[in-house]
Amino acid sequence: MLRQLLAAAAAVLAVPMAQAEVAGTIIFVAGDAHVAQRAAQLSATVAEGEMLTTGKDGYIYIKTVDNGLFILRPSTKARIAAYHVDRVHPENTRVKLELLSGVARSQSGEAVKQARQNFRFNTPVAAIGVRGTDFTVFTDQDTSRVAVISGRITLSGFGGGCLPEGLGPCEGGGSRDLSAGQKGQLLQFRRGQAAPQLLSEGAQSPDVVAPPRSDEPVGKPGTASVTPAPINFDPQKSLTLQQVAGAGLNGGQGNGKTPDTVVTAPPITEVSPPVVVVVPPEVVVPPPVVVVPVEPTPPIVGPVEPTVPALPATPELPDSKIVWGRWQPVANRAVSVDFVGELNRNGKLIAQNADFALFRSEGKAFVLPERGSVGFTLQASEAYIHNDNFALPTVVATLENGVLNFNFDKRTFATSFDLVSANERVGMQAKGVVVSDGRFAGENRFINPGTNISVDGLLSSENGGTAAYLFNTRLGSDRTVYGATEWGKPVTK
């Protein structure tokens, strides 16, 4: 009887342990590195929920159970909060990584690529979702920065419908996308901001804050066609690499198993005599004396009025214009807007999604009317339906029955249209606020029943009044819509 009770108690105690699945295996470790309270060791497994930490010289490379890669660079604290892989039913896969501080790199594994909607990378202030992606992240308690090596990510600050407890990317007016095609750029989110900022890489890049080792897979953030060199997953080869790399990282002790290799310079067998250089004294030659004749003062003829040149007239700035288009090829359609060129021409990036970018050109500032209402007619539009399964083609969609109305008394807008493809017609709608410089943004579609798309747009005075906005939304659990619209012919109401 006692034996049965002890066996039952052991079974109960074993239940919590069984819930923590193995997330991956350490394939390389160097310097000061720990898993939970134990020193990180080569070939050791890492379970869900275990805290991973590295010191100033520490590195950990983890091969996940679906052949992905999770790398911690020096002075980093992270955790694999969840890594449940269901290869039979990929929709049940759940993966969540957490970077608490420092710099880490995530390369999606096979299971994540099949269930991107269930992958989440959290920092203290933001959520990152992916579409088959390799990216690096820096974070502290107030700021996160993300650079993309390949693929595309979605970055959103926590708040509204985006919660740390969630899975998958947060989408809405407060989210921004970044692709490897946006060379030399990164996304930054600071605590308290409404949405992430698109910035140029520099000293703030994660790869500059904590540079990668030479054995980390090759890749440069911002390149569209980088294929990272596969890391050596052979533990024995990694062990040899660790012994060599350990010199100088562990106080000259390597990994504690094999002595470090010491390279000694050969002795000097001959010393050349010193070379004595005699510098002659400098000869100073006095300059010749030049006699300047004094010109006689001309007689005073009379007062002369000074001539004041006329100042050139300041040309009046033209109205700022709306520029939008595809910043990367979509469905065999070429790029239609020069992303870098617009920035170089002092254009202001207003909004961006996975397919489109919206700019305001340099020019006279837009003045928002204080009173009245106006409606616009849909002039041009594009939309594409992307399937999370990249094996399925992107679907070209069209927009019909477009409506866009502004109420300047209340500084609000409302819009709606039908999204039409070969197989379906879906009604889309949004409402939100307008600010003084003509920008407008939709309410969070996750918490407002009257909104099912995320909208970011702009008003302009060109051609008597023009508007444009970018939008995105999800169709079910496996498809994402990205689109752009242009509106004209305003009618006062």
C-alpha positions in Angstrom: 0.0 0.0 0.0 2.8 2.4 0.9 4.6 1.6 -2.3 1.4 2.4 -4.3 1.0 5.8 -2.5 4.6 6.7 -3.2 4.2 5.8 -6.8 1.0 7.9 -7.1 2.8 10.8 -5.4 5.7 10.5 -7.8 3.3 10.5 -10.8 1.6 13.7 -9.5 5.0 15.4 -9.0 6.0 14.4 -12.5 3.0 16.1 -14.2 4.4 19.7 -14.2 7.8 18.4 -15.5 6.1 16.6 -18.4 4.4 19.9 -19.4 7.7 21.6 -20.2 8.6 20.3 -23.7 12.1 20.3 -25.0 12.5 23.4 -27.2 16.0 22.8 -28.7 19.6 21.7 -28.2 22.7 23.9 -27.6 25.0 23.5 -30.6 27.5 26.1 -29.5 28.4 27.9 -26.3 31.2 30.3 -25.4 32.1 32.5 -22.5 29.7 33.2 -19.6 26.4 31.5 -20.5 23.7 29.9 -18.3 20.5 28.0 -18.8 18.4 28.5 -15.7 20.9 28.2 -12.8 23.3 25.9 -14.5 26.2 26.6 -16.8 25.2 26.1 -20.5 26.8 23.0 -22.0 27.3 21.8 -25.5 24.6 19.3 -26.7 22.4 20.0 -23.6 18.7 20.4 -24.2 16.7 23.5 -23.4 13.2 23.2 -22.1 10.3 25.6 -22.4 10.3 28.4 -19.8 14.0 28.1 -18.9 15.8 31.4 -18.5 18.8 31.9 -20.9 21.5 34.4 -19.9 24.9 35.5 -21.3 27.6 37.6 -19.8 29.8 40.2 -21.5 31.6 37.5 -23.4 28.8 34.9 -23.7 27.2 33.3 -26.7 24.6 30.5 -27.0 23.4 29.0 -30.3 20.2 26.8 -29.9 19.0 24.6 -32.7 15.2 24.3 -32.1 13.3 21.1 -32.5 12.0 22.1 -36.0 15.6 23.0 -37.2 15.3 26.7 -36.5 17.9 28.8 -34.8 17.8 31.0 -31.7 21.1 32.9 -30.9 21.9 34.9 -27.8 24.7 37.4 -28.1 26.6 38.9 -25.1 24.8 40.6 -22.2 21.5 39.1 -23.1 18.6 37.6 -21.2 15.9 35.6 -23.0 13.5 32.7 -22.7 11.8 30.2 -25.0 8.4 30.6 -23.4 6.6 28.0 -25.5 7.7 25.6 -28.3 5.0 23.1 -29.0 5.2 21.5 -32.5 2.4 19.5 -34.0 3.7 18.2 -37.3 0.4 16.3 -38.1 -1.8 19.3 -37.4 0.4 22.4 -37.9 -2.5 24.7 -36.9 -1.9 23.5 -33.3 1.8 24.5 -33.3 2.5 27.2 -30.7 5.9 29.0 -30.5 6.7 32.1 -28.3 10.2 33.6 -27.7 10.8 36.3 -25.2 13.8 38.7 -25.3 14.0 40.5 -22.0 17.2 42.5 -22.7 20.2 42.5 -25.0 20.5 41.2 -28.6 19.1 37.9 -30.1 18.6 36.4 -33.5 15.7 34.2 -34.6 15.6 32.1 -37.7 12.3 30.4 -38.3 12.2 26.6 -38.3 10.1 24.3 -40.4 7.1 24.2 -38.0 7.1 28.0 -37.6 7.0 28.4 -41.4 3.8 26.2 -41.5 2.1 28.1 -38.6 3.3 31.7 -38.8 0.0 32.8 -37.3 0.9 31.1 -34.1 4.5 32.5 -33.7 5.2 35.4 -31.4 8.5 37.1 -30.4 7.9 39.4 -27.4 10.1 42.1 -26.0 9.2 44.2 -22.9 7.4 46.8 -25.1 6.5 45.1 -28.4 5.4 42.0 -30.3 7.0 40.7 -33.4 5.2 38.4 -35.9 6.8 36.8 -39.0 6.3 35.4 -42.5 9.1 32.9 -42.8 11.8 35.2 -41.4 15.4 35.6 -40.2 15.8 38.7 -38.0 17.8 40.3 -35.2 16.4 42.2 -32.2 17.8 44.6 -29.6 15.8 45.6 -26.6 15.9 47.2 -23.2 13.0 48.0 -21.0 11.8 51.0 -23.1 13.1 50.5 -26.7 13.1 47.7 -29.2 14.8 47.7 -32.6 14.4 45.0 -35.3 16.5 44.4 -38.5 15.5 41.8 -41.1 17.9 39.5 -42.8 15.4 37.6 -44.9 11.6 37.6 -45.2 9.3 40.1 -43.4 8.2 40.9 -39.9 5.4 42.8 -38.3 6.2 45.0 -35.2 3.5 46.3 -32.8 3.7 48.0 -29.5 1.7 46.5 -26.7 -1.7 48.2 -26.0 -5.2 48.0 -27.3 -5.8 44.7 -28.9 -2.1 43.7 -28.8 -1.3 41.9 -25.6 1.8 40.1 -24.4 -0.3 37.0 -23.7 -1.3 36.7 -27.4 0.1 34.6 -30.2 0.8 35.6 -33.8 1.4 39.1 -35.2 -0.6 42.1 -33.9 -2.2 44.0 -36.8 -3.8 47.4 -36.8 -3.1 51.1 -37.1 -0.2 50.7 -34.6 1.7 48.0 -36.5 4.4 48.4 -39.1 6.0 45.9 -41.5 9.6 45.6 -42.4 11.1 43.5 -45.2 14.6 42.5 -46.1 14.0 44.5 -49.3 14.2 47.7 -47.4 17.9 47.9 -47.4 19.7 49.7 -44.6 16.6 50.2 -42.5 15.2 49.0 -39.2 12.0 49.4 -37.2 12.1 51.0 -33.7 9.4 51.1 -31.1 9.7 53.2 -27.9 7.4 52.8 -24.9 4.5 55.3 -25.3 4.7 55.7 -29.0 1.6 55.2 -31.1 3.4 53.1 -33.8 6.9 51.9 -34.7 9.3 54.2 -36.6 11.2 53.3 -39.7 14.8 54.4 -39.3 18.1 54.1 -41.1 20.6 51.5 -39.6 23.7 52.8 -38.0 25.1 52.7 -34.5 21.7 51.7 -33.3 21.6 48.5 -35.4 21.4 45.2 -33.3 24.5 44.0 -35.2 26.4 47.0 -34.0 25.3 46.9 -30.4 26.3 43.2 -30.2 28.2 42.1 -33.3 27.8 38.4 -34.5 30.6 35.9 -34.2 32.4 34.9 -37.4 30.8 31.5 -37.2 27.2 32.9 -37.1 25.3 32.3 -40.4 26.2 34.9 -43.0 23.7 37.6 -43.6 23.4 41.4 -43.7 20.1 43.0 -42.5 18.3 44.8 -45.3 19.3 42.6 -48.2 16.5 41.0 -50.1 18.3 37.9 -51.5 20.5 36.8 -48.7 20.7 33.0 -48.1 22.3 32.5 -44.7 25.2 30.0 -44.7 24.0 27.0 -42.7 25.5 26.8 -39.3 27.5 23.6 -38.4 25.0 21.5 -36.4 27.6 18.7 -35.8 28.2 18.9 -32.0 31.7 17.5 -32.3 32.8 20.1 -34.8 31.1 22.8 -32.7 33.1 21.5 -29.7 36.3 22.0 -31.5 35.2 25.5 -32.5 34.3 26.2 -28.9 37.7 25.1 -27.6 39.4 27.5 -30.0 37.0 30.3 -29.4 37.2 29.9 -25.7 40.7 31.3 -25.5 40.4 34.8 -23.9 36.7 34.3 -23.2 37.0 32.2 -20.1 40.2 33.6 -18.6 42.4 31.4 -20.8 40.8 28.2 -19.6 38.9 27.3 -22.8 36.0 25.0 -22.0 37.8 23.3 -19.0 38.3 20.1 -21.0 41.0 20.8 -23.5 43.9 23.3 -22.9 43.8 26.4 -25.1 46.2 26.5 -28.1 49.0 29.0 -27.4 50.8 30.6 -30.3 54.3 31.7 -29.5 56.3 34.1 -31.8 59.8 32.8 -32.8 62.7 34.4 -30.9 64.5 37.4 -32.5 68.0 36.2 -33.6 69.4 39.4 -35.0 69.0 43.1 -34.1 69.7 45.7 -36.7 71.8 48.7 -35.6 69.9 51.9 -35.1 69.8 54.3 -38.0 71.0 57.8 -37.1 69.6 60.6 -39.2 71.4 64.0 -39.2 69.1 66.9 -39.9 71.0 70.0 -41.1 70.0 73.3 -39.5 67.3 75.2 -41.2 68.4 78.3 -43.1 66.1 81.2 -42.7 66.1 83.6 -45.7 64.5 87.0 -44.9 61.8 88.1 -47.3 62.7 90.9 -49.7 61.5 94.4 -48.8 58.7 95.5 -51.2 57.9 99.2 -51.5 54.2 99.8 -52.3 53.7 103.2 -54.0 51.0 105.3 -52.4 48.2 106.2 -54.8 47.0 109.8 -54.7 43.5 110.3 -53.2 41.0 111.2 -56.0 39.1 114.5 -55.6 35.7 114.4 -53.9 33.1 114.9 -56.7 30.0 114.7 -54.6 27.8 112.3 -52.6 27.2 108.9 -54.2 23.9 107.1 -53.4 24.6 103.4 -52.6 23.0 100.9 -54.9 20.9 98.4 -53.1 20.3 95.2 -55.2 16.7 94.1 -55.3 16.1 90.9 -53.4 14.8 88.0 -55.5 11.2 87.1 -55.0 10.7 84.0 -52.9 8.9 81.4 -55.0 5.7 80.1 -53.6 5.9 76.4 -52.7 3.6 74.1 -54.6 1.1 72.1 -52.7 2.5 68.9 -51.3 1.4 65.8 -53.2 0.5 62.3 -52.4 2.8 59.6 -53.8 1.9 55.9 -53.4 2.6 52.6 -55.0 4.2 49.1 -54.7 7.6 49.3 -53.1 8.4 45.7 -53.9 7.2 43.4 -56.7 3.9 41.6 -56.1 2.2 38.9 -58.1 4.6 39.4 -61.0 3.9 43.2 -61.0 6.9 45.5 -60.9 7.8 48.1 -58.3 5.8 51.3 -58.9 7.2 53.7 -56.4 10.9 54.6 -55.7 11.1 54.1 -52.0 14.6 55.4 -51.5 14.2 58.1 -54.1 11.2 59.6 -52.4 13.1 59.8 -49.1 16.1 61.4 -50.9 13.7 64.0 -52.4 12.7 64.9 -48.8 9.4 63.0 -49.1 7.8 62.1 -45.8 6.8 58.4 -45.3 3.3 58.5 -44.0 2.4 54.8 -44.0 3.7 51.4 -45.2 2.5 47.8 -45.3 4.0 44.6 -46.8 3.2 45.7 -50.4 2.7 49.5 -50.5 4.2 52.7 -49.3 2.5 56.2 -49.0 4.5 59.4 -49.0 3.8 63.1 -48.9 6.1 65.1 -51.2 7.9 68.3 -50.2 5.7 71.3 -50.6 3.2 73.7 -48.9 1.7 72.3 -45.7 -1.9 71.1 -45.9 -4.4 73.1 -43.8 -7.3 71.0 -42.4 -10.6 72.8 -42.7 -12.3 73.6 -39.4 -15.9 73.2 -40.6 -17.9 71.2 -43.0 -18.1 67.7 -44.5 -16.8 66.3 -47.7 -17.0 63.0 -49.6 -14.5 61.5 -52.1 -14.9 59.2 -55.1 -12.6 56.2 -55.4 -10.2 56.9 -58.3 -7.6 54.1 -58.2 -6.9 51.1 -56.0 -4.8 47.9 -55.7 -5.1 44.9 -53.3 -3.5 41.5 -52.9 -4.5 38.5 -50.8 -1.4 36.6 -49.5 -1.7 33.1 -48.2 0.4 32.1 -45.2 1.3 29.0 -47.1 3.8 30.3 -49.6 3.1 27.4 -51.9 -0.2 29.0 -52.8 -0.2 31.9 -55.2 -1.0 35.5 -54.2 -4.5 36.5 -55.4 -5.1 39.9 -57.1 -8.3 41.6 -55.7 -10.2 44.7 -56.8 -12.3 47.3 -54.9 -15.9 48.2 -55.7 -18.5 50.6 -54.1 -15.9 52.7 -52.5 -17.0 55.4 -50.0 -14.8 57.9 -48.1 -16.4 60.7 -46.0 -14.8 63.3 -43.7 -16.5 65.4 -41.0 -14.2 68.3 -40.2 -16.3 69.6 -37.4 -15.6 66.4 -35.4 -12.3 65.6 -37.2 -13.5 62.1 -38.1 -13.7 59.9 -41.2 -15.5 56.8 -42.3 -14.8 54.6 -45.3 -16.1 51.3 -46.8 -15.8 49.2 -50.0 -16.2 45.7 -51.3 -13.1 43.6 -51.7 -13.7 41.4 -54.7 -11.6 38.4 -56.0 -12.5 35.5 -58.3 -14.0 33.5 -55.5 -15.5 35.9 -53.0 -16.8 39.4 -52.1 -16.1 40.8 -48.6 -17.4 44.1 -47.2 -14.7 46.2 -45.6 -15.2 49.3 -43.4 -13.3 51.5 -41.0 -13.6 54.8 -39.1 -11.2 56.9 -37.2 -9.8 60.4 -36.6 -8.1 63.1 -38.7 -5.3 65.4 -37.4 -4.4 68.9 -38.3 -1.8 68.1 -41.0 -4.2 65.9 -43.0 -3.1 62.5 -41.7 -5.9 60.1 -40.7 -5.9 56.7 -39.0 -8.5 54.0 -38.3 -9.6 52.8 -34.9 -8.2 49.4 -33.7 -10.2 46.8 -35.6 -9.7 44.3 -32.7 -11.7 46.3 -30.2 -14.2 48.3 -32.4 -17.0 46.3 -34.0 -17.5 48.9 -36.7 -14.0 48.4 -38.1 -12.6 45.3 -39.8 -9.6 46.9 -41.6 -6.6 48.9 -40.4 -6.2 52.3 -42.2 -3.5 54.9 -42.4 -4.0 57.8 -44.9 -3.4 61.3 -45.9 -5.3 64.4 -47.3 -3.8 66.8 -49.8 -4.9 70.1 -51.5 -3.6 69.0 -55.0 -6.2 69.0 -57.8 -8.8 70.6 -55.6 -8.6 67.9 -52.9 -7.2 64.4 -52.9 -6.9 61.6 -50.4 -5.2 58.2 -50.2 -4.8 55.4 -47.7 -3.2 52.0 -47.2 -5.1 49.2 -45.5 -4.7 45.7 -44.3 -6.7 42.9 -42.7 -6.9 39.2 -42.1 -9.3 36.8 -44.0 -9.7 33.9 -41.7 -6.6 32.4 -40.0 -4.4 31.9 -43.0 -4.7 34.9 -45.4 -3.7 38.5 -45.2 -4.9 41.4 -47.4 -2.7 44.4 -48.2 -4.1 47.3 -50.3 -3.9 51.0 -51.3 -6.5 53.5 -52.4 -6.6 56.9 -54.1 -9.6 59.2 -53.9 -10.6 62.4 -55.7 -13.4 64.7 -56.9 -14.4 65.9 -53.5 -18.1 66.8 -53.0 -19.0 69.2 -50.2 -21.9 68.0 -48.1 
